[in-house]
Every structure is written in structure tokens, then in C-alpha cells.
């Protein structure tokens, strides 16, 4: 029996009903996740409904149009309980326990119920992190149980902590002390060298993850995590590795590979390999670096330990390490290699990422906020060509992933104006919405400085983020934006990935993105962690059809608005100006 219950109510009389659902379903532990037998409860804003795998006629007779009754719910639960004897628990991985998320997704709404270490829970409480997001409720127990995983959730849903917390619960000073183990001291923190490697495609994302890890670890244990990114002095990074002896390394593929080739990064005993933004790491520019990382960071689960081949020993992995490390430490490096746990993380989950998860891990699970299934059992929705519109009638894998990556609390507007007035529309939109933190996107970096100077000339604190900046300049601009010294951050498409600014309340497309996927990636910079956000696109009249295409592709509503009397209002033809060129467009009215 596959049971799905959807409750869509934010407050009011349905709250007791939601509590009743939780209590009634609390007795169905064995039907939570058994292959196709999975119970799902979600909350929204519009009405309520229940569906079952039974024939539609029988379901319709049990529920009325206005919503769900507790009497009917009890009958559904009773029918489910009668079939429990026929339900067989499916073991999802050899050598690992069955996937069991207990009363997921509604019962475990505190970190203390997720089996994290006691010391880590104390730190979370000190940082006032008490309530996990839905994806964290699903992912943390799965990773702690030892499963390889492909983790997918929309942008800004808390994916970083979803994998970082279970890693910190097993590695470093906040780990659980096992029976017979000595107390954790400065000497025993790093008991096995580098035990976790987190690979990301960009420097900004690496710095954000390191900053998040340092916040949880506290100032006392900041040296436990080390970043290895391009644009920084490699020699200093190698010295920091030798001096600090970190347990966790966060870096970009190129720099991790370079230091590994130099024999200064020993990861054969690594227990965790996390690939954040995995869809980007699969690009051809990272191919050779990723191949080396996968070969030298632990070993794939259940893979036999074999002697290194000629291709492994000649180029320089073990041979260079043996020449630069004391002999007693480099002897028999293959014997020290342990089975790693591989976790791939992405806001989208295209087939290429799922294939990589299956190849690089052992029987991985696809973990989402409301479902956990084996990757091999996942079947993406098929797409076909509509004979009338000549477009895909179903969602392609990329567009399906883009839809799923969009935060749920976004409003989408667009304003039509001539190209020469786009910066003025941007300024007036910011004032009309009283936006405090704004990210502006352009397609190419050549206009970034021009837009920045125009905004500053109009009294708005702005900064630009582009590829020509060095590490220090990038860090200063991002810190100024986070701290509120800069109100506007102007960036190109390269900035659409990895930026984590929870306070951002407005995204403006000053130039339209090239496709629906990029629109979704840009929009994901706002509305993070359940906050509300707004996406405004400024375009010319001849570009309106592009936004209509994005609406169809992403299944969202992008409505036309205009600026009147300092407010953004829905576009009305009656209120629109005449075509007399002597009259000024209402969008340009002074706020």
C-alpha cells in the first residue's frame, strides 16, 4: 500500500487535524519506508487532500471536497494496519542497516531526536540552532546510519548542515566518545589524519562551508577544518596542513588535486567524501582532478583492496608521497586505505548525477525532504515533443531539477522598459519594495562596473563580483554585503552558484537568463531557509515571450507589473501610458 497524505493549512481549525494525523500515523513505523511503501505528510497553504493507491472511486467516496475528517483518517489507518503483515522491509545496502527514518517527516523536529553526538547538540544549542529543516530530518539519520547518498533539495533549504552535522558527529572534537576511548584532547582530536574531504566547484562556496563549520566547532577548534582553494598561496596551505593537522578539508578540485600530487595531502584513511554542487563537479573542466580525488580519497565501499597498478604508482600518487614523507609513515599506504562514505549534494538531480552516485558509491539512496528511495529505483519523468508547440510537453531532466531547486516562497514579477532605463527601473524597484539586500544579475561581466557606478551615483551602496577579483577582494565584497555595508551586489552568471546570503530579499535580472535552469538558479539566491523572496526581471517588450517560456518550463507565474507613485502594482492596460513619445513612462515616475 502506498499512502500519501497532503495537508495544506497554515493555521486555524486544521491545526488539531494536523496533530491528529501525526498521532494516527505514529503507529505505522514499518510502512514509513519499505520500497514503495512510504508515508508522506506535507504542509502548505491551500486546502487539504488525501489519496491512496486504492481505486479512485473508493477514495472519492471516503473524502469530501472540503478536506479530510479524522473519522475517515482512522479508517485509512486501520486499513493500512491490516496490511502491515504483508509489508516486507527492503534492505537497501549490503553491510548497512535498512533505511529507517522512523516517524519521518513530521515527528523528529528537533536536532536532539536525530542521534547526533551529545557535544555537537550542546554546540547547536549554544548557536541557537534547534529546529532542523525537512531535508535535514531526512538526511542526517541516513548519513549517520552509514549509507552512501545523493542529497537533493531546493536552494536555501539547509543542505550544507544536512551533511556537515553527521560528519561532525563522527569526526573531530565534537564526535561521540566511544566506550573505552580516551577523552578528547588537543593530542587526540586528530586520531586518524584527514577523515573527511568536501569538494566544491567554487571558492565562495568553499569559504561558506568552512565558515559554517567553524561556527559550529567554536573558536577553540577552528583549526580542525582547513580550506584548500585556488587563488590562495599553495605553500601556505601546505604549511597549514602540516601544522594544524586538520580532520576536515574543504576545497576546490584543482587545488586538492595539486596538493595531493605534491604528496602533502594524505587521504587514504578518509571516511567521508562529500561532493557539493555535484552537477557542476561533473563538468569536463574538473574531470581529471575529480578522477584523482576519487582514486585517492579512501576507497569505494565494498571495493576489494588491491595492490596499486602501474597507472597508480607511476604518475606520482604513492611514489611522490613516499619520497616526501618519513619512511615509517608511508610504508604500506594501501593497507591504511579505508572504505569511504560518499555523499553527493545538489539542488538538481539530473541523470548524470544519479549515474555518478551509483558508480562512485555503493547502492546509494536518493534523499529528498519528503522521500528516500534507492537511486537505482528512481525513474525520472519522461518528456515528449508537443506536435503543436514543438516544445517538450513533459519536463526534461534539467528543467525538472530546476523546478525542484526553486524555493517555495518566491514571488515573480517583470517590468517592461527600454534598455536605457533599466538601471532606473532597478533603483525604483528597490525603493518600492524597501529591499535591504539585493543581488543583481547580468549575463556578462563587461557591464558590471558600469551598473555599479550608476547605482552609486544614485546614492545606493553597491559592489560588483566578477572573475578578475583576487581572493581578498572577493572576501571583502561578500563580507560587506553580508554585513549590510553594501545594499546591492552586482554579479554575472558565475555568481548564481554557491552564493549563500540568507538575508537577501530581492533578486533582479537586469538581463534575462539564457534558459529556465539559469532563471531557477538565480532565483534561488533569495527566499532561503523558508524566508519570503522576490524575483524581478527587467526586459524590453520584444523579450516578453522569453518570460512566458520560463513560466511554462518552471510551472510558475511571472506577472507583469509597473511602478506607479513609488509602488509596484500589477500592470493594467487602462493605466498604461499612451504611445505618445513625449509622455514619460509610468515606470519612471519618481518614487
C-alpha positions in Angstrom: 0.0 0.0 0.0 1.4 3.4 -1.0 -0.3 6.1 1.2 0.1 9.8 0.6 -1.5 12.5 2.7 -1.2 16.2 1.9 -2.3 18.8 4.5 -2.3 22.3 3.2 -3.2 24.6 6.0 -1.1 27.3 7.7 -3.2 27.9 10.8 -6.8 27.9 12.2 -9.2 25.0 12.6 -7.0 22.5 10.7 -4.2 22.5 13.3 -5.9 19.9 15.5 -6.4 17.9 12.4 -2.7 18.0 11.6 -2.0 16.9 15.2 -4.4 14.0 14.7 -2.7 13.0 11.5 0.6 12.9 13.4 -0.8 10.7 16.2 -2.6 8.4 13.9 0.3 7.8 11.6 2.8 7.3 14.5 1.7 3.6 14.7 2.8 2.9 11.1 6.6 2.7 11.6 7.1 -0.3 9.3 5.2 1.3 6.5 7.2 4.5 6.5 9.8 3.4 4.1 9.7 0.0 2.6 10.5 0.2 -1.1 7.3 1.7 -2.5 5.5 1.6 0.9 6.1 5.2 2.1 4.0 7.6 4.0 4.4 11.3 3.2 2.8 14.3 5.0 3.4 17.8 3.8 2.1 21.2 4.9 1.1 24.1 2.6 -1.5 26.8 2.3 -4.5 25.8 0.2 -7.0 23.2 1.4 -6.3 19.6 2.2 -6.5 16.2 0.4 -5.8 12.5 0.8 -5.0 9.9 -1.8 -4.4 6.2 -1.7 -3.3 3.5 -4.1 -6.8 2.1 -3.9 -9.1 2.7 -6.9 -10.1 6.3 -7.3 -13.8 5.6 -6.8 -13.3 4.2 -3.3 -11.1 7.1 -2.3 -13.6 9.6 -3.6 -16.4 8.1 -1.6 -14.5 8.5 1.6 -13.5 12.1 1.4 -15.5 15.2 0.9 -14.4 18.2 -1.1 -13.9 20.4 1.9 -11.0 18.4 3.3 -10.1 15.4 5.5 -12.1 14.2 8.5 -10.5 12.3 11.5 -13.1 9.6 11.2 -12.1 8.9 7.6 -8.4 9.1 8.5 -8.9 6.4 11.2 -10.4 4.1 8.6 -7.5 4.7 6.3 -5.0 4.0 9.1 -6.9 0.8 10.1 -6.8 -0.4 6.5 -3.1 0.2 6.4 -2.5 -1.6 9.7 -4.4 -4.7 8.4 -1.9 -4.9 5.5 1.2 -4.5 7.7 1.7 -8.2 7.8 2.2 -8.2 4.0 4.8 -5.5 4.1 8.4 -6.6 3.8 11.3 -4.3 4.8 13.7 -3.8 2.0 17.4 -3.8 2.8 18.9 -1.0 0.8 22.6 -1.7 1.0 24.8 -4.7 1.8 26.7 -4.2 5.1 24.5 -1.3 6.1 21.3 -1.4 8.1 17.9 -0.9 6.4 16.9 2.7 5.7 14.7 3.7 8.7 13.6 7.2 9.2 11.2 6.3 12.0 8.4 8.9 12.1 9.7 11.0 9.3 8.9 13.6 8.1 6.9 15.1 11.0 7.9 13.6 14.3 11.6 14.5 14.6 11.5 18.2 14.6 14.5 18.8 16.9 18.1 18.0 16.4 18.1 16.1 19.7 16.0 13.4 18.0 18.4 12.8 15.1 21.1 10.7 17.0 23.8 13.4 16.8 26.6 13.4 19.3 26.0 15.0 22.7 28.8 17.5 22.4 27.5 18.6 18.9 24.0 19.1 20.3 25.4 21.3 23.0 27.2 23.4 20.4 24.0 23.6 18.3 22.1 24.8 21.3 24.7 27.5 22.0 24.3 28.7 18.5 20.5 28.7 18.8 20.1 26.0 16.2 17.3 23.8 17.5 14.9 23.1 14.7 16.1 21.2 11.6 14.7 21.7 8.1 12.8 18.9 6.4 15.8 17.8 4.3 18.0 17.7 7.4 15.5 15.5 9.2 15.7 13.1 6.2 19.5 13.3 5.5 21.1 13.3 9.0 19.8 9.8 10.1 20.6 8.4 6.7 24.2 9.5 6.7 24.7 8.6 10.3 23.4 5.1 9.5 26.3 4.7 7.1 24.5 4.9 3.7 26.0 6.5 0.6 23.6 9.1 -0.5 22.6 11.6 -3.2 21.0 14.5 -1.4 18.6 16.8 -3.3 16.6 19.8 -2.1 15.8 23.2 -3.2 18.3 26.1 -2.9 18.5 27.5 0.6 16.8 24.5 2.3 19.8 23.8 4.6 21.7 21.1 2.6 25.1 22.2 4.0 24.1 21.3 7.6 22.3 18.2 6.3 25.7 16.6 5.6 28.0 18.7 7.8 26.3 17.8 11.1 26.6 14.0 10.6 30.2 14.4 9.6 31.0 16.5 12.7 29.2 13.9 14.8 31.6 11.2 13.6 34.8 13.2 13.0 36.7 15.7 15.1 36.4 17.1 18.6 32.6 17.0 18.7 32.3 13.3 17.9 30.8 10.8 20.3 33.3 9.3 22.6 33.1 5.5 22.3 33.4 3.1 25.2 37.0 2.6 26.2 38.2 5.7 24.2 40.2 8.4 25.9 38.8 11.8 26.5 39.2 14.2 23.5 42.2 16.5 24.0 44.4 18.5 21.7 46.5 15.4 21.1 43.6 13.1 20.4 41.4 15.3 18.2 43.1 14.1 15.0 43.2 10.4 15.7 43.4 9.3 12.1 44.6 12.2 9.9 42.2 13.7 7.4 38.9 11.9 7.8 36.5 14.0 5.7 37.0 15.7 2.3 34.4 18.1 1.0 34.8 19.1 -2.7 33.0 22.1 -4.1 33.2 23.8 -7.6 33.8 27.4 -6.4 35.9 29.3 -3.9 32.9 31.2 -2.5 31.1 28.0 -1.6 34.2 26.5 0.0 34.6 29.6 2.2 31.0 29.5 3.2 31.2 25.8 4.2 34.4 26.5 6.2 32.7 29.5 7.9 29.7 27.3 8.8 31.9 24.5 10.2 33.9 27.0 12.2 30.8 28.5 13.7 29.6 25.1 14.9 33.0 24.0 16.1 33.6 27.2 18.0 36.8 29.3 18.2 38.5 26.6 20.3 38.5 24.1 17.4 38.7 26.3 14.3 41.9 24.6 13.1 40.0 21.3 12.8 38.8 22.4 9.3 41.1 23.6 6.6 40.2 25.2 3.2 42.2 24.4 0.1 41.1 26.7 -2.7 42.6 28.3 -5.8 43.7 31.9 -5.8 45.4 31.5 -2.4 49.1 30.7 -1.7 49.6 27.0 -2.1 52.7 26.8 0.0 50.9 28.4 3.0 48.1 26.0 2.6 50.6 23.1 2.7 52.2 24.5 5.8 48.8 24.9 7.5 48.1 21.2 6.7 51.3 20.2 8.4 51.0 22.5 11.4 47.2 22.3 12.2 46.7 18.6 11.2 43.0 19.2 10.3 40.4 16.4 10.4 38.2 18.0 7.6 39.4 19.5 4.3 37.1 21.7 2.2 38.4 22.8 -1.2 38.1 23.0 -5.0 39.1 20.1 -7.2 42.1 21.8 -8.8 43.8 22.8 -5.5 43.0 19.5 -3.7 44.5 17.6 -6.7 47.6 19.8 -6.8 48.4 19.3 -3.2 47.7 15.6 -3.4 50.2 15.3 -6.3 52.7 17.1 -4.2 52.5 14.4 -1.6 51.3 16.9 1.1 47.7 15.6 1.4 47.2 12.1 2.7 43.6 10.9 2.3 43.8 7.1 2.1 42.3 6.9 5.6 39.4 9.3 4.8 36.0 8.1 5.9 33.8 10.7 4.2 33.8 12.2 0.7 31.2 14.9 0.1 30.7 16.4 -3.4 28.7 19.6 -3.0 27.1 21.0 -6.2 27.8 17.6 -7.8 26.2 18.6 -11.1 28.9 21.3 -11.5 31.7 19.0 -10.5 30.8 16.7 -13.4 31.8 19.3 -15.9 34.7 18.4 -18.2 37.0 21.1 -16.7 37.1 19.1 -13.4 37.3 15.7 -15.0 41.0 14.9 -14.4 41.0 16.4 -10.9 37.9 14.6 -9.8 39.3 11.3 -11.1 42.4 11.7 -8.9 40.3 12.7 -5.9 38.0 9.6 -6.3 41.1 7.4 -6.6 42.9 8.7 -3.5 40.2 9.6 -1.0 39.6 6.4 0.8 38.1 3.7 -1.4 34.6 2.9 -2.7 32.5 0.9 -0.3 32.7 -2.9 -0.8 35.6 -2.5 -3.3 38.4 -5.1 -2.7 41.7 -3.8 -1.5 44.2 -4.4 -4.3 47.8 -3.6 -4.9 48.3 -0.3 -6.7 48.5 -0.7 -10.5 51.2 0.7 -12.7 48.9 3.6 -13.7 48.6 4.5 -10.0 52.2 4.3 -9.0 54.0 5.8 -12.0 52.4 9.3 -12.4 53.0 10.2 -8.8 50.4 9.3 -6.2 52.1 6.9 -3.8 55.7 7.3 -5.2 55.8 11.0 -4.6 54.3 10.6 -1.1 56.8 8.0 -0.2 59.7 10.3 -1.1 58.5 13.3 0.8 57.1 11.6 3.9 59.2 9.7 6.5 59.5 6.1 5.6 57.7 4.8 8.7 54.6 6.8 7.8 54.5 6.0 4.1 55.0 2.2 4.4 52.2 0.1 3.0 49.9 3.0 2.2 47.3 0.8 0.5 46.7 -1.2 3.7 45.7 2.0 5.5 43.0 2.8 3.0 39.5 2.6 4.5 36.1 2.4 2.9 34.7 5.8 2.5 31.1 7.0 2.7 30.2 9.0 -0.4 27.6 11.8 -0.4 26.6 13.8 -3.5 24.7 17.0 -2.9 22.8 19.2 -5.5 19.8 21.3 -5.8 19.1 19.5 -9.1 19.4 15.8 -9.7 19.9 15.2 -13.4 20.6 11.6 -14.6 24.3 12.3 -14.8 24.5 12.9 -11.1 22.5 9.8 -10.3 24.8 7.7 -12.5 27.8 9.2 -10.8 26.3 8.4 -7.4 25.7 4.8 -8.4 29.3 4.4 -9.8 31.2 6.3 -7.0 29.1 4.9 -4.1 27.6 1.6 -3.1 23.9 1.3 -3.5 23.3 4.9 -2.7 20.0 6.4 -1.5 18.3 9.4 -3.2 17.4 11.6 -0.2 14.8 14.3 -0.5 12.8 16.3 2.0 9.8 14.0 1.6 11.1 10.8 0.3 14.1 8.4 0.5 14.5 5.7 -2.2 17.3 3.8 -3.8 19.0 5.6 -6.7 18.5 2.6 -8.9 14.8 2.6 -8.3 14.4 6.3 -9.2 12.6 6.8 -12.6 12.6 10.4 -13.8 9.5 11.7 -15.5 9.7 11.2 -19.3 9.3 14.1 -21.7 7.9 14.2 -25.2 7.6 16.7 -28.1 4.2 18.5 -28.3 3.2 18.3 -32.0 1.5 21.7 -31.8 4.0 23.9 -29.9 7.1 21.8 -31.0 8.2 22.1 -27.3 8.8 19.5 -24.6 5.3 18.7 -23.2 6.9 17.0 -20.2 9.7 18.3 -18.1 13.2 17.4 -19.2 15.6 16.2 -16.5 17.3 19.6 -16.3 14.1 21.5 -16.1 12.6 19.1 -13.6 15.6 19.6 -11.5 15.3 23.4 -11.9 11.7 23.3 -10.7 12.7 21.3 -7.7 15.5 23.7 -6.9 13.3 26.7 -6.6 12.5 27.9 -3.1 8.7 27.7 -2.4 8.2 31.2 -1.1 9.1 33.3 -4.1 7.1 35.9 -6.0 8.0 36.5 -9.6 7.4 39.9 -11.4 8.7 41.5 -14.5 8.7 45.1 -15.7 8.9 46.2 -19.4 11.1 49.3 -20.1 13.6 50.4 -22.8 17.1 49.3 -22.3 18.4 52.8 -21.4 16.0 52.9 -18.4 16.8 49.5 -16.9 19.1 50.9 -14.2 16.4 53.4 -13.2 13.8 50.6 -13.0 16.2 48.7 -10.8 16.6 51.7 -8.5 12.9 52.3 -8.3 12.1 48.6 -7.7 14.5 48.6 -4.7 12.8 51.7 -3.2 9.3 50.4 -3.9 9.9 47.1 -2.2 12.1 48.6 0.5 14.6 45.8 -0.2 17.6 45.7 2.2 19.8 43.1 0.4 19.7 42.9 -3.3 21.5 40.7 -5.8 21.5 41.9 -9.4 22.4 39.6 -12.3 23.8 40.3 -15.7 24.8 37.8 -18.4 28.3 39.2 -19.0 30.9 40.8 -16.7 31.7 43.7 -19.0 28.7 45.7 -17.8 29.1 45.0 -14.1 31.2 48.1 -13.3 29.0 50.3 -15.4 25.9 49.3 -13.4 27.8 49.6 -10.1 28.9 53.2 -10.9 25.4 54.2 -12.0 23.9 52.8 -8.8 26.5 54.6 -6.6 25.8 57.8 -8.5 22.2 57.5 -7.5 23.1 57.1 -3.8 23.0 53.3 -3.5 25.9 51.4 -1.9 26.8 48.7 -4.5 29.6 46.3 -5.2 30.4 44.0 -8.1 31.6 40.4 -8.0 33.4 39.1 -11.1 36.2 36.7 -12.0 39.0 39.3 -12.1 39.0 39.8 -8.3 41.5 38.1 -6.2 40.6 36.1 -3.1 40.9 39.0 -0.7 38.9 41.4 -2.8 36.1 38.8 -3.2 36.1 38.1 0.5 35.9 41.8 1.4 33.0 42.4 -1.0 31.0 39.4 0.2 31.6 40.3 3.9 30.5 43.9 3.2 27.3 42.6 1.5 26.6 40.2 4.3 27.2 42.9 7.0 24.9 45.4 5.3 27.6 47.9 4.3 26.7 47.1 0.7 23.0 47.1 -0.2 23.4 45.8 -3.7 25.7 43.1 -5.1 26.0 43.1 -8.9 27.3 39.8 -10.4 27.4 37.8 -13.6 26.1 34.3 -14.2 29.1 32.8 -12.4 27.8 34.2 -9.2 24.4 32.4 -9.5 26.0 29.2 -7.9 27.2 28.9 -4.4 26.2 32.3 -3.0 24.6 31.9 0.4 23.2 35.2 1.6 20.3 34.3 3.9 19.3 38.0 4.3 18.9 38.5 0.5 15.2 39.6 -0.1 15.3 40.6 -3.7 16.9 39.2 -6.9 16.8 41.4 -10.0 17.5 40.0 -13.5 18.8 43.2 -15.3 19.4 40.9 -18.2 17.3 37.9 -18.8 18.9 34.5 -18.2 19.6 32.2 -21.1 17.2 29.4 -20.1 14.8 28.3 -17.4 17.5 26.4 -15.4 19.6 29.6 -15.0 16.4 31.5 -14.0 15.9 29.0 -11.2 19.5 29.2 -10.1 19.4 32.9 -9.9 16.0 33.0 -8.1 17.4 30.5 -5.5 19.7 33.3 -4.1 16.6 34.7 -2.2 13.8 33.0 -0.2 16.4 30.9 1.7 15.5 28.8 4.8 11.8 29.4 4.5 12.0 33.2 4.1 10.0 35.1 1.5 11.7 36.4 -1.5 11.0 38.4 -4.7 12.4 37.9 -8.2 12.0 40.9 -10.7 13.1 40.7 -14.3 13.6 43.9 -16.3 13.2 43.4 -20.0 12.2 45.1 -23.3 8.8 44.4 -24.9 10.3 42.1 -27.5 11.7 39.9 -24.7 8.3 39.1 -23.0 8.0 35.8 -24.8 11.1 34.6 -23.0 9.4 35.0 -19.6 6.3 33.2 -20.9 8.6 30.3 -21.8 10.1 30.3 -18.4 6.6 30.2 -16.9 5.8 27.0 -18.8 9.1 25.4 -18.2 9.2 26.0 -14.5 5.5 25.9 -13.8 5.5 29.3 -12.1 3.6 32.6 -12.6 5.6 35.6 -13.7 3.2 38.5 -13.8 3.8 41.9 -15.4 4.0 44.9 -13.0 4.7 48.5 -13.3 5.9 51.2 -10.9 3.3 53.9 -10.1 3.7 56.5 -7.4 6.6 54.7 -5.9 4.8 51.4 -5.7 5.0 48.2 -7.7 1.5 47.4 -9.0 0.0 44.9 -11.4 0.2 46.1 -14.9 -3.1 47.5 -16.3 -3.6 48.5 -19.9 -6.0 51.2 -18.8 -3.3 52.7 -16.5 -0.6 52.3 -19.1 0.7 55.4 -20.9 -0.2 56.3 -24.4 2.3 55.7 -27.2 3.0 59.4 -27.4 6.8 59.6 -27.2 6.5 62.9 -25.4 4.9 61.3 -22.4 7.0 59.7 -19.7 6.6 56.0 -18.9 4.9 55.4 -15.5 7.7 53.0 -14.6 9.9 56.0 -14.5 7.8 58.0 -12.1 9.7 59.3 -9.2 9.0 57.2 -6.1 
